[in-house]
Amino acid sequence: MSGSFEVEVDDGKNSKSFFLNNPQEGLYIPNYLWAAEKKFSSGAICLVLASDFYEESDYIRDYDKFIILKNDGK
């Protein structure tokens, strides 16, 4: 929406960073990927759209737990 920031996306084996600085562009992050937003410019505003209502229990907040769950699923 405003300013710039970086999003690092990780599938448990590979990671890639995306630099977002254009309010006309977005980044789609599918399920089962770890994403971390960082390096926000001063006054940056990030808009997040989701496909469902927020439920805290739907989210994994610990990266090590994420890796264990990713590896158990394969």
PDB file of N, CA, C and O in Angstrom:
ATOM      1  N   MET A   1       0.813  -1.192   0.000  1.00  0.00           N
ATOM      2  CA  MET A   1       0.000   0.000   0.000  1.00  0.00           C
ATOM      3  C   MET A   1       0.859   1.258   0.000  1.00  0.00           C
ATOM      4  O   MET A   1       0.542   2.245  -0.664  1.00  0.00           O
ATOM      5  N   SER A   2       1.971   1.204   0.771  1.00  0.00           N
ATOM      6  CA  SER A   2       2.828   2.378   0.845  1.00  0.00           C
ATOM      7  C   SER A   2       4.202   1.959   1.338  1.00  0.00           C
ATOM      8  O   SER A   2       4.318   1.064   2.175  1.00  0.00           O
ATOM      9  N   GLY A   3       5.249   2.602   0.822  1.00  0.00           N
ATOM     10  CA  GLY A   3       6.596   2.280   1.262  1.00  0.00           C
ATOM     11  C   GLY A   3       7.096   0.987   0.650  1.00  0.00           C
ATOM     12  O   GLY A   3       6.656   0.577  -0.424  1.00  0.00           O
ATOM     13  N   SER A   4       8.019   0.356   1.348  1.00  0.00           N
ATOM     14  CA  SER A   4       8.585  -0.885   0.839  1.00  0.00           C
ATOM     15  C   SER A   4       8.938  -1.824   1.984  1.00  0.00           C
ATOM     16  O   SER A   4       9.093  -1.402   3.129  1.00  0.00           O
ATOM     17  N   PHE A   5       9.061  -3.113   1.651  1.00  0.00           N
ATOM     18  CA  PHE A   5       9.487  -4.128   2.605  1.00  0.00           C
ATOM     19  C   PHE A   5       9.862  -5.386   1.839  1.00  0.00           C
ATOM     20  O   PHE A   5       9.627  -5.493   0.635  1.00  0.00           O
ATOM     21  N   GLU A   6      10.438  -6.319   2.545  1.00  0.00           N
ATOM     22  CA  GLU A   6      10.881  -7.573   1.961  1.00  0.00           C
ATOM     23  C   GLU A   6      10.074  -8.721   2.559  1.00  0.00           C
ATOM     24  O   GLU A   6       9.744  -8.710   3.745  1.00  0.00           O
ATOM     25  N   VAL A   7       9.762  -9.705   1.733  1.00  0.00           N
ATOM     26  CA  VAL A   7       9.076 -10.905   2.205  1.00  0.00           C
ATOM     27  C   VAL A   7       9.963 -12.098   1.856  1.00  0.00           C
ATOM     28  O   VAL A   7      10.296 -12.314   0.690  1.00  0.00           O
ATOM     29  N   GLU A   8      10.341 -12.865   2.869  1.00  0.00           N
ATOM     30  CA  GLU A   8      11.100 -14.092   2.641  1.00  0.00           C
ATOM     31  C   GLU A   8      10.125 -15.254   2.732  1.00  0.00           C
ATOM     32  O   GLU A   8       9.416 -15.405   3.727  1.00  0.00           O
ATOM     33  N   VAL A   9      10.094 -16.073   1.687  1.00  0.00           N
ATOM     34  CA  VAL A   9       9.197 -17.223   1.610  1.00  0.00           C
ATOM     35  C   VAL A   9      10.051 -18.481   1.607  1.00  0.00           C
ATOM     36  O   VAL A   9      11.046 -18.562   0.887  1.00  0.00           O
ATOM     37  N   ASP A  10       9.657 -19.465   2.416  1.00  0.00           N
ATOM     38  CA  ASP A  10      10.468 -20.665   2.622  1.00  0.00           C
ATOM     39  C   ASP A  10       9.549 -21.889   2.597  1.00  0.00           C
ATOM     40  O   ASP A  10       8.515 -21.909   3.264  1.00  0.00           O
ATOM     41  N   ASP A  11       9.936 -22.911   1.821  1.00  0.00           N
ATOM     42  CA  ASP A  11       9.139 -24.139   1.771  1.00  0.00           C
ATOM     43  C   ASP A  11       9.718 -25.248   2.640  1.00  0.00           C
ATOM     44  O   ASP A  11       9.251 -26.386   2.580  1.00  0.00           O
ATOM     45  N   GLY A  12      10.717 -24.934   3.439  1.00  0.00           N
ATOM     46  CA  GLY A  12      11.363 -25.922   4.292  1.00  0.00           C
ATOM     47  C   GLY A  12      12.655 -26.440   3.695  1.00  0.00           C
ATOM     48  O   GLY A  12      13.477 -27.022   4.404  1.00  0.00           O
ATOM     49  N   LYS A  13      12.847 -26.236   2.400  1.00  0.00           N
ATOM     50  CA  LYS A  13      14.078 -26.653   1.728  1.00  0.00           C
ATOM     51  C   LYS A  13      14.740 -25.491   0.998  1.00  0.00           C
ATOM     52  O   LYS A  13      15.966 -25.382   0.968  1.00  0.00           O
ATOM     53  N   ASN A  14      13.927 -24.634   0.417  1.00  0.00           N
ATOM     54  CA  ASN A  14      14.424 -23.489  -0.339  1.00  0.00           C
ATOM     55  C   ASN A  14      13.741 -22.222   0.143  1.00  0.00           C
ATOM     56  O   ASN A  14      12.591 -22.241   0.582  1.00  0.00           O
ATOM     57  N   SER A  15      14.475 -21.121   0.053  1.00  0.00           N
ATOM     58  CA  SER A  15      13.861 -19.840   0.410  1.00  0.00           C
ATOM     59  C   SER A  15      14.162 -18.820  -0.684  1.00  0.00           C
ATOM     60  O   SER A  15      15.159 -18.915  -1.401  1.00  0.00           O
ATOM     61  N   LYS A  16      13.270 -17.848  -0.784  1.00  0.00           N
ATOM     62  CA  LYS A  16      13.423 -16.779  -1.771  1.00  0.00           C
ATOM     63  C   LYS A  16      12.872 -15.495  -1.165  1.00  0.00           C
ATOM     64  O   LYS A  16      11.864 -15.512  -0.459  1.00  0.00           O
ATOM     65  N   SER A  17      13.533 -14.399  -1.445  1.00  0.00           N
ATOM     66  CA  SER A  17      13.087 -13.099  -0.941  1.00  0.00           C
ATOM     67  C   SER A  17      12.491 -12.270  -2.071  1.00  0.00           C
ATOM     68  O   SER A  17      12.962 -12.301  -3.207  1.00  0.00           O
ATOM     69  N   PHE A  18      11.447 -11.533  -1.729  1.00  0.00           N
ATOM     70  CA  PHE A  18      10.769 -10.652  -2.669  1.00  0.00           C
ATOM     71  C   PHE A  18      10.777  -9.252  -2.073  1.00  0.00           C
ATOM     72  O   PHE A  18      10.410  -9.063  -0.913  1.00  0.00           O
ATOM     73  N   PHE A  19      11.194  -8.275  -2.865  1.00  0.00           N
ATOM     74  CA  PHE A  19      11.190  -6.883  -2.435  1.00  0.00           C
ATOM     75  C   PHE A  19       9.947  -6.220  -3.011  1.00  0.00           C
ATOM     76  O   PHE A  19       9.793  -6.133  -4.230  1.00  0.00           O
ATOM     77  N   LEU A  20       9.072  -5.758  -2.147  1.00  0.00           N
ATOM     78  CA  LEU A  20       7.820  -5.139  -2.577  1.00  0.00           C
ATOM     79  C   LEU A  20       7.907  -3.625  -2.358  1.00  0.00           C
ATOM     80  O   LEU A  20       8.125  -3.155  -1.241  1.00  0.00           O
ATOM     81  N   ASN A  21       7.733  -2.880  -3.442  1.00  0.00           N
ATOM     82  CA  ASN A  21       7.799  -1.418  -3.329  1.00  0.00           C
ATOM     83  C   ASN A  21       6.851  -0.713  -4.296  1.00  0.00           C
ATOM     84  O   ASN A  21       6.967   0.493  -4.513  1.00  0.00           O
ATOM     85  N   ASN A  22       5.915  -1.465  -4.876  1.00  0.00           N
ATOM     86  CA  ASN A  22       4.958  -0.895  -5.815  1.00  0.00           C
ATOM     87  C   ASN A  22       3.554  -1.207  -5.314  1.00  0.00           C
ATOM     88  O   ASN A  22       3.181  -2.378  -5.244  1.00  0.00           O
ATOM     89  N   PRO A  23       2.761  -0.193  -4.963  1.00  0.00           N
ATOM     90  CA  PRO A  23       1.432  -0.463  -4.410  1.00  0.00           C
ATOM     91  C   PRO A  23       0.473  -1.117  -5.406  1.00  0.00           C
ATOM     92  O   PRO A  23      -0.611  -1.552  -5.019  1.00  0.00           O
ATOM     93  N   GLN A  24       0.854  -1.190  -6.673  1.00  0.00           N
ATOM     94  CA  GLN A  24       0.001  -1.835  -7.675  1.00  0.00           C
ATOM     95  C   GLN A  24       0.338  -3.314  -7.848  1.00  0.00           C
ATOM     96  O   GLN A  24      -0.291  -3.998  -8.655  1.00  0.00           O
ATOM     97  N   GLU A  25       1.307  -3.808  -7.111  1.00  0.00           N
ATOM     98  CA  GLU A  25       1.706  -5.205  -7.197  1.00  0.00           C
ATOM     99  C   GLU A  25       1.512  -5.879  -5.848  1.00  0.00           C
ATOM    100  O   GLU A  25       1.541  -5.229  -4.803  1.00  0.00           O
ATOM    101  N   GLY A  26       1.313  -7.201  -5.886  1.00  0.00           N
ATOM    102  CA  GLY A  26       1.142  -7.961  -4.663  1.00  0.00           C
ATOM    103  C   GLY A  26       1.924  -9.256  -4.747  1.00  0.00           C
ATOM    104  O   GLY A  26       2.585  -9.536  -5.747  1.00  0.00           O
ATOM    105  N   LEU A  27       1.840 -10.033  -3.699  1.00  0.00           N
ATOM    106  CA  LEU A  27       2.523 -11.310  -3.638  1.00  0.00           C
ATOM    107  C   LEU A  27       1.553 -12.345  -3.097  1.00  0.00           C
ATOM    108  O   LEU A  27       1.040 -12.200  -1.987  1.00  0.00           O
ATOM    109  N   TYR A  28       1.298 -13.392  -3.878  1.00  0.00           N
ATOM    110  CA  TYR A  28       0.438 -14.490  -3.440  1.00  0.00           C
ATOM    111  C   TYR A  28       1.308 -15.531  -2.757  1.00  0.00           C
ATOM    112  O   TYR A  28       2.291 -15.997  -3.332  1.00  0.00           O
ATOM    113  N   ILE A  29       0.950 -15.899  -1.531  1.00  0.00           N
ATOM    114  CA  ILE A  29       1.682 -16.919  -0.786  1.00  0.00           C
ATOM    115  C   ILE A  29       0.708 -18.051  -0.489  1.00  0.00           C
ATOM    116  O   ILE A  29      -0.187 -17.892   0.341  1.00  0.00           O
ATOM    117  N   PRO A  30       0.872 -19.209  -1.166  1.00  0.00           N
ATOM    118  CA  PRO A  30      -0.041 -20.334  -0.932  1.00  0.00           C
ATOM    119  C   PRO A  30       0.159 -20.965   0.450  1.00  0.00           C
ATOM    120  O   PRO A  30       1.105 -20.636   1.165  1.00  0.00           O
ATOM    121  N   ASN A  31      -0.733 -21.862   0.802  1.00  0.00           N
ATOM    122  CA  ASN A  31      -0.648 -22.588   2.077  1.00  0.00           C
ATOM    123  C   ASN A  31       0.656 -23.359   2.195  1.00  0.00           C
ATOM    124  O   ASN A  31       1.292 -23.691   1.194  1.00  0.00           O
ATOM    125  N   TYR A  32       1.040 -23.637   3.423  1.00  0.00           N
ATOM    126  CA  TYR A  32       2.171 -24.499   3.760  1.00  0.00           C
ATOM    127  C   TYR A  32       3.521 -23.921   3.352  1.00  0.00           C
ATOM    128  O   TYR A  32       4.450 -24.661   3.029  1.00  0.00           O
ATOM    129  N   LEU A  33       3.621 -22.601   3.367  1.00  0.00           N
ATOM    130  CA  LEU A  33       4.898 -21.925   3.179  1.00  0.00           C
ATOM    131  C   LEU A  33       5.133 -21.017   4.381  1.00  0.00           C
ATOM    132  O   LEU A  33       4.196 -20.426   4.917  1.00  0.00           O
ATOM    133  N   TRP A  34       6.370 -20.913   4.792  1.00  0.00           N
ATOM    134  CA  TRP A  34       6.749 -20.001   5.860  1.00  0.00           C
ATOM    135  C   TRP A  34       7.016 -18.643   5.225  1.00  0.00           C
ATOM    136  O   TRP A  34       7.733 -18.564   4.228  1.00  0.00           O
ATOM    137  N   ALA A  35       6.471 -17.602   5.766  1.00  0.00           N
ATOM    138  CA  ALA A  35       6.693 -16.262   5.225  1.00  0.00           C
ATOM    139  C   ALA A  35       7.047 -15.314   6.367  1.00  0.00           C
ATOM    140  O   ALA A  35       6.440 -15.347   7.437  1.00  0.00           O
ATOM    141  N   ALA A  36       8.035 -14.479   6.114  1.00  0.00           N
ATOM    142  CA  ALA A  36       8.460 -13.495   7.108  1.00  0.00           C
ATOM    143  C   ALA A  36       8.628 -12.146   6.420  1.00  0.00           C
ATOM    144  O   ALA A  36       9.334 -12.031   5.418  1.00  0.00           O
ATOM    145  N   GLU A  37       7.982 -11.146   6.961  1.00  0.00           N
ATOM    146  CA  GLU A  37       8.086  -9.788   6.437  1.00  0.00           C
ATOM    147  C   GLU A  37       9.154  -9.057   7.238  1.00  0.00           C
ATOM    148  O   GLU A  37       9.208  -9.171   8.462  1.00  0.00           O
ATOM    149  N   LYS A  38      10.004  -8.307   6.543  1.00  0.00           N
ATOM    150  CA  LYS A  38      11.087  -7.605   7.233  1.00  0.00           C
ATOM    151  C   LYS A  38      11.554  -6.408   6.415  1.00  0.00           C
ATOM    152  O   LYS A  38      11.090  -6.182   5.298  1.00  0.00           O
ATOM    153  N   LYS A  39      12.467  -5.657   6.982  1.00  0.00           N
ATOM    154  CA  LYS A  39      13.084  -4.495   6.337  1.00  0.00           C
ATOM    155  C   LYS A  39      12.055  -3.481   5.826  1.00  0.00           C
ATOM    156  O   LYS A  39      12.130  -3.019   4.688  1.00  0.00           O
ATOM    157  N   PHE A  40      11.104  -3.151   6.685  1.00  0.00           N
ATOM    158  CA  PHE A  40      10.087  -2.156   6.335  1.00  0.00           C
ATOM    159  C   PHE A  40      10.715  -0.764   6.259  1.00  0.00           C
ATOM    160  O   PHE A  40      11.500  -0.381   7.125  1.00  0.00           O
ATOM    161  N   SER A  41      10.363  -0.016   5.221  1.00  0.00           N
ATOM    162  CA  SER A  41      10.793   1.375   5.153  1.00  0.00           C
ATOM    163  C   SER A  41       9.988   2.180   6.174  1.00  0.00           C
ATOM    164  O   SER A  41       8.955   1.726   6.666  1.00  0.00           O
ATOM    165  N   SER A  42      10.468   3.349   6.475  1.00  0.00           N
ATOM    166  CA  SER A  42       9.783   4.210   7.427  1.00  0.00           C
ATOM    167  C   SER A  42       8.371   4.528   6.929  1.00  0.00           C
ATOM    168  O   SER A  42       8.200   4.989   5.800  1.00  0.00           O
ATOM    169  N   GLY A  43       7.377   4.287   7.753  1.00  0.00           N
ATOM    170  CA  GLY A  43       5.996   4.586   7.413  1.00  0.00           C
ATOM    171  C   GLY A  43       5.350   3.597   6.456  1.00  0.00           C
ATOM    172  O   GLY A  43       4.272   3.867   5.927  1.00  0.00           O
ATOM    173  N   ALA A  44       5.992   2.453   6.224  1.00  0.00           N
ATOM    174  CA  ALA A  44       5.438   1.458   5.294  1.00  0.00           C
ATOM    175  C   ALA A  44       4.113   0.904   5.804  1.00  0.00           C
ATOM    176  O   ALA A  44       3.918   0.743   7.009  1.00  0.00           O
ATOM    177  N   ILE A  45       3.210   0.615   4.879  1.00  0.00           N
ATOM    178  CA  ILE A  45       1.917   0.011   5.196  1.00  0.00           C
ATOM    179  C   ILE A  45       1.771  -1.235   4.335  1.00  0.00           C
ATOM    180  O   ILE A  45       1.901  -1.182   3.112  1.00  0.00           O
ATOM    181  N   CYS A  46       1.497  -2.353   4.993  1.00  0.00           N
ATOM    182  CA  CYS A  46       1.340  -3.651   4.316  1.00  0.00           C
ATOM    183  C   CYS A  46      -0.116  -4.088   4.444  1.00  0.00           C
ATOM    184  O   CYS A  46      -0.663  -4.110   5.547  1.00  0.00           O
ATOM    185  N   LEU A  47      -0.737  -4.431   3.338  1.00  0.00           N
ATOM    186  CA  LEU A  47      -2.119  -4.914   3.335  1.00  0.00           C
ATOM    187  C   LEU A  47      -2.098  -6.421   3.097  1.00  0.00           C
ATOM    188  O   LEU A  47      -1.483  -6.897   2.144  1.00  0.00           O
ATOM    189  N   VAL A  48      -2.773  -7.167   3.968  1.00  0.00           N
ATOM    190  CA  VAL A  48      -2.850  -8.625   3.838  1.00  0.00           C
ATOM    191  C   VAL A  48      -4.297  -9.014   3.591  1.00  0.00           C
ATOM    192  O   VAL A  48      -5.193  -8.615   4.334  1.00  0.00           O
ATOM    193  N   LEU A  49      -4.520  -9.799   2.539  1.00  0.00           N
ATOM    194  CA  LEU A  49      -5.844 -10.330   2.233  1.00  0.00           C
ATOM    195  C   LEU A  49      -5.817 -11.839   2.467  1.00  0.00           C
ATOM    196  O   LEU A  49      -4.837 -12.502   2.126  1.00  0.00           O
ATOM    197  N   ALA A  50      -6.865 -12.372   3.034  1.00  0.00           N
ATOM    198  CA  ALA A  50      -6.912 -13.800   3.346  1.00  0.00           C
ATOM    199  C   ALA A  50      -8.204 -14.407   2.803  1.00  0.00           C
ATOM    200  O   ALA A  50      -9.178 -13.702   2.542  1.00  0.00           O
ATOM    201  N   SER A  51      -8.188 -15.720   2.642  1.00  0.00           N
ATOM    202  CA  SER A  51      -9.340 -16.423   2.073  1.00  0.00           C
ATOM    203  C   SER A  51     -10.374 -16.811   3.126  1.00  0.00           C
ATOM    204  O   SER A  51     -11.450 -17.304   2.787  1.00  0.00           O
ATOM    205  N   ASP A  52     -10.057 -16.591   4.393  1.00  0.00           N
ATOM    206  CA  ASP A  52     -10.980 -16.985   5.457  1.00  0.00           C
ATOM    207  C   ASP A  52     -10.758 -16.079   6.665  1.00  0.00           C
ATOM    208  O   ASP A  52      -9.805 -15.302   6.701  1.00  0.00           O
ATOM    209  N   PHE A  53     -11.638 -16.185   7.645  1.00  0.00           N
ATOM    210  CA  PHE A  53     -11.491 -15.422   8.868  1.00  0.00           C
ATOM    211  C   PHE A  53     -10.236 -15.867   9.607  1.00  0.00           C
ATOM    212  O   PHE A  53      -9.830 -17.024   9.505  1.00  0.00           O
ATOM    213  N   TYR A  54      -9.621 -14.955  10.349  1.00  0.00           N
ATOM    214  CA  TYR A  54      -8.411 -15.243  11.109  1.00  0.00           C
ATOM    215  C   TYR A  54      -8.717 -16.177  12.272  1.00  0.00           C
ATOM    216  O   TYR A  54      -9.634 -15.938  13.057  1.00  0.00           O
ATOM    217  N   GLU A  55      -7.933 -17.244  12.367  1.00  0.00           N
ATOM    218  CA  GLU A  55      -7.973 -18.171  13.506  1.00  0.00           C
ATOM    219  C   GLU A  55      -6.539 -18.402  13.944  1.00  0.00           C
ATOM    220  O   GLU A  55      -5.753 -18.980  13.194  1.00  0.00           O
ATOM    221  N   GLU A  56      -6.185 -17.965  15.134  1.00  0.00           N
ATOM    222  CA  GLU A  56      -4.814 -18.107  15.632  1.00  0.00           C
ATOM    223  C   GLU A  56      -4.334 -19.554  15.539  1.00  0.00           C
ATOM    224  O   GLU A  56      -3.167 -19.795  15.230  1.00  0.00           O
ATOM    225  N   SER A  57      -5.207 -20.508  15.797  1.00  0.00           N
ATOM    226  CA  SER A  57      -4.810 -21.924  15.785  1.00  0.00           C
ATOM    227  C   SER A  57      -4.443 -22.434  14.390  1.00  0.00           C
ATOM    228  O   SER A  57      -3.871 -23.517  14.271  1.00  0.00           O
ATOM    229  N   ASP A  58      -4.756 -21.687  13.345  1.00  0.00           N
ATOM    230  CA  ASP A  58      -4.400 -22.079  11.977  1.00  0.00           C
ATOM    231  C   ASP A  58      -2.943 -21.766  11.639  1.00  0.00           C
ATOM    232  O   ASP A  58      -2.456 -22.176  10.586  1.00  0.00           O
ATOM    233  N   TYR A  59      -2.248 -21.052  12.507  1.00  0.00           N
ATOM    234  CA  TYR A  59      -0.914 -20.562  12.196  1.00  0.00           C
ATOM    235  C   TYR A  59       0.161 -21.259  13.027  1.00  0.00           C
ATOM    236  O   TYR A  59      -0.048 -21.574  14.199  1.00  0.00           O
ATOM    237  N   ILE A  60       1.296 -21.490  12.409  1.00  0.00           N
ATOM    238  CA  ILE A  60       2.471 -22.026  13.089  1.00  0.00           C
ATOM    239  C   ILE A  60       3.400 -20.839  13.327  1.00  0.00           C
ATOM    240  O   ILE A  60       3.783 -20.150  12.381  1.00  0.00           O
ATOM    241  N   ARG A  61       3.756 -20.602  14.562  1.00  0.00           N
ATOM    242  CA  ARG A  61       4.570 -19.432  14.907  1.00  0.00           C
ATOM    243  C   ARG A  61       6.041 -19.778  15.146  1.00  0.00           C
ATOM    244  O   ARG A  61       6.861 -18.878  15.331  1.00  0.00           O
ATOM    245  N   ASP A  62       6.386 -21.066  15.145  1.00  0.00           N
ATOM    246  CA  ASP A  62       7.747 -21.509  15.420  1.00  0.00           C
ATOM    247  C   ASP A  62       8.317 -22.206  14.184  1.00  0.00           C
ATOM    248  O   ASP A  62       7.756 -23.196  13.715  1.00  0.00           O
ATOM    249  N   TYR A  63       9.432 -21.691  13.658  1.00  0.00           N
ATOM    250  CA  TYR A  63      10.007 -22.223  12.418  1.00  0.00           C
ATOM    251  C   TYR A  63      10.418 -23.688  12.568  1.00  0.00           C
ATOM    252  O   TYR A  63      10.193 -24.483  11.655  1.00  0.00           O
ATOM    253  N   ASP A  64      11.016 -24.057  13.700  1.00  0.00           N
ATOM    254  CA  ASP A  64      11.425 -25.454  13.903  1.00  0.00           C
ATOM    255  C   ASP A  64      10.221 -26.394  13.865  1.00  0.00           C
ATOM    256  O   ASP A  64      10.311 -27.494  13.321  1.00  0.00           O
ATOM    257  N   LYS A  65       9.120 -25.977  14.425  1.00  0.00           N
ATOM    258  CA  LYS A  65       7.882 -26.770  14.385  1.00  0.00           C
ATOM    259  C   LYS A  65       7.374 -26.882  12.938  1.00  0.00           C
ATOM    260  O   LYS A  65       6.901 -27.940  12.522  1.00  0.00           O
ATOM    261  N   PHE A  66       7.475 -25.795  12.187  1.00  0.00           N
ATOM    262  CA  PHE A  66       7.098 -25.795  10.774  1.00  0.00           C
ATOM    263  C   PHE A  66       7.894 -26.846  10.004  1.00  0.00           C
ATOM    264  O   PHE A  66       7.322 -27.607   9.224  1.00  0.00           O
ATOM    265  N   ILE A  67       9.213 -26.893  10.218  1.00  0.00           N
ATOM    266  CA  ILE A  67      10.077 -27.851   9.522  1.00  0.00           C
ATOM    267  C   ILE A  67       9.682 -29.281   9.881  1.00  0.00           C
ATOM    268  O   ILE A  67       9.633 -30.146   9.006  1.00  0.00           O
ATOM    269  N   ILE A  68       9.404 -29.532  11.131  1.00  0.00           N
ATOM    270  CA  ILE A  68       8.995 -30.880  11.557  1.00  0.00           C
ATOM    271  C   ILE A  68       7.697 -31.274  10.881  1.00  0.00           C
ATOM    272  O   ILE A  68       7.578 -32.395  10.388  1.00  0.00           O
ATOM    273  N   LEU A  69       6.712 -30.371  10.846  1.00  0.00           N
ATOM    274  CA  LEU A  69       5.438 -30.667  10.215  1.00  0.00           C
ATOM    275  C   LEU A  69       5.583 -30.860   8.706  1.00  0.00           C
ATOM    276  O   LEU A  69       4.931 -31.733   8.133  1.00  0.00           O
ATOM    277  N   LYS A  70       6.430 -30.057   8.053  1.00  0.00           N
ATOM    278  CA  LYS A  70       6.673 -30.211   6.616  1.00  0.00           C
ATOM    279  C   LYS A  70       7.300 -31.570   6.310  1.00  0.00           C
ATOM    280  O   LYS A  70       6.924 -32.224   5.338  1.00  0.00           O
ATOM    281  N   ASN A  71       8.258 -31.995   7.142  1.00  0.00           N
ATOM    282  CA  ASN A  71       8.936 -33.260   6.914  1.00  0.00           C
ATOM    283  C   ASN A  71       8.052 -34.462   7.225  1.00  0.00           C
ATOM    284  O   ASN A  71       8.182 -35.505   6.585  1.00  0.00           O
ATOM    285  N   ASP A  72       7.156 -34.328   8.198  1.00  0.00           N
ATOM    286  CA  ASP A  72       6.226 -35.417   8.539  1.00  0.00           C
ATOM    287  C   ASP A  72       5.217 -35.641   7.429  1.00  0.00           C
ATOM    288  O   ASP A  72       4.728 -36.755   7.244  1.00  0.00           O
ATOM    289  N   GLY A  73       4.901 -34.574   6.684  1.00  0.00           N
ATOM    290  CA  GLY A  73       3.904 -34.665   5.620  1.00  0.00           C
ATOM    291  C   GLY A  73       4.432 -35.274   4.340  1.00  0.00           C
ATOM    292  O   GLY A  73       3.667 -35.503   3.404  1.00  0.00           O
ATOM    293  N   LYS A  74       5.732 -35.543   4.281  1.00  0.00           N
ATOM    294  CA  LYS A  74       6.314 -36.062   3.023  1.00  0.00           C
ATOM    295  C   LYS A  74       6.999 -37.384   3.242  1.00  0.00           C
ATOM    296  O   LYS A  74       7.540 -37.963   2.300  1.00  0.00           O
TER     297      LYS A  74
END
